[in-house]
Amino acid sequence: MEIGLYTFGDLVPHPTTGHRPSAMQRINEIMAAARLAEEVGLDAFGLGEHHRLDFAISTPAVVLSAIAAQTKRIRLTSAATVLAASDPVRVFEDFATLDLVSQGRAEIMAGRGAFIEPFPLFGYDLDSYDELFVENYSLLRKLGLAERITWRGEFRPELHNIDIAPRPCQNELPVWIAVGGSMQSAVRAGSLGAPMTLAALGGPIAARKGIVDLYRRSAPRDAKGLRVALAGHTHVGATSQSARDLFYPHYSNYWHHASGGRVPAMSRNQFDDAASAGMALMVGSPDEITERLLFAHEVLGIDRFLAQIDVGSLPFPEVAAVIERLGTRIAPVVRKNTQAMKIA
């Protein structure tokens, strides 16, 4: 099982000092986090896309290209590209270029998007949210199959024997479908034979079994690209208690600000319940998080776990400490045990 990181580069004020990091500071920290993630042996690094002043990243491929120039092995992915409000041709060109810069390490995670700001910003109709995603995903996959394409759809101008360049280093760019809690989205990902990234931001891990099973049942019998990644908020401390004490104010503050104040600050009791054993919020010691990841693998059969660790202005030294623990204390044990399960 692979273990990686993802971030949205939030610019939330620090819960006690009120200091809000600049976009430049956050991007520099994100690049340092990616370098460290590779150094300690993590498998993937993803960047989310937001178009708001309280997030630092609106063009993941640009920042990922900078990271690619400073790394050699780690996989680089969007997390996620809001495909319903994006031109698939431009998305393909951006990530094909990233694939060349990184020498074959680029991936795309395509989602419909949980925030609506890209739609008015780029002139897309929010009422066509689902239809746009279906059409754009279909075109994106076609772009990877031929150097020249003729295509006609409902929303985008037609393409008549047009060159699609550059071509990526990989024979085909991996395109994961990002899914929240929608059964319809899981069925779509399965029916397309696409790998699925499932966001798990609250509630019990085991509650996702139904959606993962539905995804696999929906796939064609000859599907070869079926993989499941689980993505969620994570903090690894020296001990379970220190992890909870440190992470709680940042996590509560993050949700309050990221929601525009619509979500009230989380109480400590609510946080402790959300972070308890079997729950999606993974906060604890290295041994505890290892056990919980192995549980997620056993119940859901996941192939990859992506941790969002740098929320709510968590100081970078603490972020770095979590990366170290994930790479040196957790990933080797998880890989060994999940490989043994596969062999058995």
N, C-alpha and C positions, 0 to 999 in steps of 0.2 A: 504494500500500500504506500502510495506517495503522500508526502506532507509538504504543504507550501503555505504561502502567505498571500493575502490580498489587502488592499487599502483603498479608501476613497480620498485620502488626504484631507480630512475635515479640518476646519479652522475654528473649532469650538473653543471658547475661552476656558482657561484653566479654572477648575472648580473652586480653588481657594484664593489664588492671586488675581484672577480675572484677566490675566495676560492672554491675548489672542495671537497666535503665531502668524507670521506673514506667509504668503504663498511660496515665496522664495525659500524660506526656512523649511517649510514642510517638504518641498520637492527635494531639497538637499538631503533632508533626513530620510526620505523615501529611497533615494539613490543609495545612501549609506546602508540602509536596511537591506536592500537587494544584494549589495556586495557581501554583507555579512551572512545573509541567508545562503548564498552560494558557498561561502567559506566553511560554514558548519554543515553543509551537505543537504540542505533542503532542496526539494525537487522543482518547485514552481513559484512564480511571483506574478501576481495579478494586480491591475489597476482599474478601478471603477471610473465611471464617467458621470460627472455632474456639471450643470451649467448655472451655478449659483455662486455668489460671492463668499459663501461660507464653506466652500470646498476648493481645493487647489488644482484639481485635475479635470480639464474638459476634453483634452485630446490624449488619451492613453498611449496611442502609438508613438507620439513624439517623445514622451518621457521614457517609454519602454525602449526606444531606440538609443537614448542616452545611456540607459542601464545596459543595453546589449553591448555597447562599446567598452564597458567596464567589467563585463563578466564573460564567462566562456562556456558554461554548462547548463545553468538553470533555465528551465522553460519560462517563456514570457507570454502572458495572456492578458486580454482585456477582462474586466470583471464587473460589469458586463458592458458590451457595446449596445446602445439603445437602437436596435436595428429598425424598429418601426419608425424612427425619426432620423434615419441616416440614408444616404445614397449608397447602395451596396457596391457600386463600382468604386467609389472613393474608399470605402471600408476595405475592399479587396486590395486596392493599390497600396493603401497605408500599411496593411499587414503583410503583403508580399514584400514591400520594401523592408519592413522590420525583419522579415524572415531572411532576407539577404544580408542585412547588417549583422544579424545574430548567427548567421551560418546555420539556419535551419531550426531555430528554437521557438518560432512564433506560433501562437494559437489565438483563436478568436472565441470568446464566450458571447453568444448573441442572446439578448433578452428583450422583452417588450418594454421593460423599464417600470420602476416603482414610482418615479417622479415625473411630472408632466411638463416640466419646463422646456425640454427640447422641442416639443411640438409647436408652440407659438413662435419660438426662437427661429426655427428653420422652416416655418410655413407649412407644417403638416397638420392634417385634420385629426384631432383627438378622437372624433367619432369613428374614424376608420382605423383605430388602434390595432385591432386584431388582423384585419385584412392587409394592412401595410406590412405587418410582421411576416405573414405567410408569403406574400409576394416577394418581399425583399430577401427573405431567407432562401427561397427557391432560386432567385437570381444569383445570390452570393455563391451558392453551391455550383451553379452552372459556370460561373466565371472561373472557377478553379479547374474546369475540365478541358478548356480549349483556349488557344491563344487568340482566336478571333471568334466573335459571337454575333449572331442575329437573334434578337429577342423582342418580344412585345408583351406588355402588361397593362394593367389598368391605371397605375399611378405614375409611373416613371416614363419619360420620353423613350420611344423605341430606339433600339440599337440595330444598325444595318451593317453587318460585316465589319465590325469595329475591332481594332486591336485592343487587347486587354494586357496592359504592361505596367510594371515588369512582371515576369513570371517568378514565383517563389523558388527558394532553394529546395524545399520539400516537394515531393510529387503532388501532394494535396495538403493544403492548410487544414489542420484540425479545427472544426467548428463545433463547439459545445453549445447546447441550448440551456440557458439559465431558466430555472423554474422556481417560483415561490411556493405556494401551496395549492396551485391549480391542477386539478385532475386532468382538465382538458389539455393543459400544456404538457403534462407528463405523457398523455396518450400521443400527442403530436410528436414529441421527441422520440418516443419509442417507434411509432409508425414510420418515421423518417430514418430509423436506424442510427440516430445521432447520439453521441455521448451527452449525458445530462448532468448539469450542476444544480444541486438542490440546496436552496438557502434554508438554514435552520436557525432562526434567530430567537426562538423561544419554545417552551413546551417540551414534552418528553421526546427523546430521540426515537423511541419505539413507535411513536405515533406516525412517523414517516414511512413505516413499512408498507402501508397500503399503497401509497403513491409510487414507491419504488417498485413494488410488485406489479402494479398496473403498467408502469413504464416498460418493464421487461415483457409482460404479456402482450403488449401492443406492438412489439417489434416483429418484423418479418422473420421467418425461421432461419433464413440465410444471412441475417444481419451480422456484420463483423465488427461494427464500430461501437457496440454497446459498452459503455463505461458509466459509472456513477461517481460523482464527486459530491461531497458534503461541505458546505461553507457556513462558518459561524463565528461568533465572537468568542475570543479565547484570551485567558491570561494565566501564565504559569509562574508561580512564585516559589520561593525556597520551601515554604510550607503552605498547607491549605489555608491556615488562618491569615498568614501574611499576604497571600494572594488576594483573598477576599477584602481584607482591610485596605489594601492599596488600590485595588481596581474599582471598588464600589463607587467612590465619588466621581471618578472619570466616566464610568459607564452610565450612571444616572444622569450626569450632566450632558453627555453625548446625546442621549435619546431626547431630552428636553429641548435642546437647541436644534438638533437635526430635524425635528418635527415642526420647527417654527413656533415652539412654545405650546403646541396643541397637546403634547403628552406631558403630564405632570412629572416632576422629579420622582424617581423610584425610591421607595422607602428601603431601609436596610433589610427589613424582614422580607419584603418582596424580592429583593436582590438575592438574599440567601436562599430563598425557596427556588428561584429561577436557576441558581447555580448548584443545586443539590444533585446528588448522584442520579444518573439516568436522564438528566435534562440537557437541552441543547446548549445552554450557556456554560461553556467549559472553563471553569475557574478552579484552580487548585495547585497542588504540588506536582512535580514531574511524575511521580508514581501514580497519583490520582488521575491525571490527564491521560497517561499511557493506558490505564485500565479503561477509561471511558472511550478512548479511541478504538481499543480492541473490542469493546462492547458494540460500538457503532458498526464496526466491520462485521462482527458476527451477526447482528440483527439485520443490517441493511445490505451487506455485501459490497461496501463502498470500495472504490479503487483509489480514491484521492481524498484528502482532507485539506481544505484551505482555511486558514485561521486569520481573522481580522483582529489585530492585537493593539493597534496604535490609536485607539479612539479617545475622544474627549481630552486632548492635550496631555496624554500620558507622556511624561518626560522621556526623551530619547534614550538616556541611559537605561531606563526601565524597559523600554522596547527592545533594546539590544540584549538585555539580560534574558528576556523571554525568547528571543531568537536563538540565543546560545543554548538554552534549556531544551527547546524544541529540537534543535539539530543534534545535540550531543547526548542528551539524556533520554529523549522520547523517541525520535525517529528510528534509531538503530533497533530498539526493542520492538517497536511496532512492525518494522519491516521483517525482522526475524520471525516473529510470531505469525504474521499474516502469510508469509511465504511458507511456513510450516503447515498452516491450515490449507493452503492451496495444494501442496504436495499430498497431504493426507486425503 
